[in-house]
Amino acid sequence: MKISVEQDLCVAAGQCAAAAPDVFDQRDEDGIVVLLAPEAPAGAEEGVRTAAAVCPAQAIRLQS
């Protein structure tokens, strides 16, 4: 699964980093999402889907 984020939409809620910490992080200065892996590592798919579903800004895009 391919992952992309739209940092301009991000509201720094941190739900993505909590759901999939191997894939998402947050910038220290403002909390905006940082994509650590453009493809979901093995075993992280469920967390990535959860992160996309709970993102209040809908800033995460998934592509199979």
Protein Blocks (a to p, Z undefined) as FASTA:
>chain_A
ZZdddfklpgolommmmmmmmlbccdfklopacdfbfbdcehilmmmmmmmmmmmnlpac
cdZZ
